[in-house]
């Protein structure tokens, strides 16, 4: 009789439930959407009950459609959106909507925390900058602005923490989501008393920190009735989505790295110790693999710049794609390929929404630079792709300077394009691996975490049964040398424009 693992990926737009066989085969998935509420400028909230209903609905539909008996689902775990703040009472009832990662209201609280702990000191403790994006600053906002809710709060949870509570009745968080609260002592993998004291948030309102592989317990009878899962199904803690993706991309030991090309994009690796940058250009997460860490550089608008190109400059390509019955991006890529590496001297700074890593400059803007009478349309299009890859390559070089990286697994939407694959290999100067499934890293990561935590798998090497590499792309040495020169001009352009942006 076949046995299965259920992985839930709690994203911003919805929850995707995915069934895997214990041998690593992807069986099927089901996504249920939910809303984001933007009630005021800088606010972004979600209803935690919507998350739970999505988990219940997707689980029932998936099992029914696949004819899977509840007893055959041996373990369940989660990949969840990070950097949130959901206050619940002692009975686990949400006291308000969750303040999610995209919410920026806690500017004042971030500044207050910065007055007590120097930014370098803060970064040294948690591996992240002190900004309004993170959880402890949002908890501070609740304490200041909604004191009645704060007083009733038993625990502040992230999305997957609340799902684990609904399944088991137990309150925990894992190291990665604790890290996303920016009050975790990263090296010690425990709450930082220094930061929590400076925040003014009560220590006991934070859940106990465990590893991602922690076996929380079995599905309760009530949760069984709501989800259709068996009370014999084991619930494993899981990880924040960015860290679960590390596992799903096979980066579970030093020497491996991956690049995710989505609306935002990032490069991440695996290390034995926290990796910190003197200039604080990258961040470092607690890895889902106990005892390991994930240095990471995330840019704000990677695939987003590509979408902007499609929606503004490439209207003709979009029209032609409809006539051809293909994706607009296929036609755009064909046009880009007419331009040679280096885009005939054109540069594009992809900072349409400011930038996180490596610039950390919210005032930065998108720029086309280098136009001459010889500039062609395809040069401009190609410069957008190259500008995105250039920015990520700066983060990659920071990582490579501190941890060994032998090759890079590429995932995300843009990974479908051979042109993007080759450009990334050439700019980064490394071999690029392209897997069969480009958008399943979160779910695969959660599945392997569930398998390790429940004892189905001995260790994280089991991910090799899930990740099937379909293509290997070697760098072109001549193109890499050319791009090294382009990168110098790229950085010079940004530095020259910094005072203009401000």
Secondary structure, DSSP 8 states (H G I E B T S, - for coil): ---EEEEEEE-SSEEEEEEEETTS-EEEEEEEE---B--STT--EE-HHHHHHHHHHHHHHHHHHHT--GGGEEEEEEEE--S-BEEE-TT--BSS-EE-TT---THHHHHHHHHHS-HHHHHHHHSS---TTSHHHHHHHHHHH-HHHHHH-SEEE-HHHHHHHHHHS--EEEHHHHHTTT-EETTTTEE-HHHHHHHT--GGGB-EEE-TT-EEEE--HHHHHHH---TT-EEE--EEHHHHHHHHTT--STEEEEEEESSSEEEEE-BSS----TT--SEEEE-SSTT-EEEEEEESSHHHHHHHHHHHT-HHHHHHHHHHTS-HHHHHHHHHTTS-TTGGG-EEE--TT-B-TTT-BTT---EEE---TT--HHHHHHHHHHHHHHHHHHHHHHHHTTS-EEEEEEEEGGGG-HHHHHHHHHHHTSEEEEES-SS-HHHHHHHHHHHHHHTSSSSGGGGGGT--EEEEE---HHHHHHHHHHHHHHHHHHHHHHHHH-
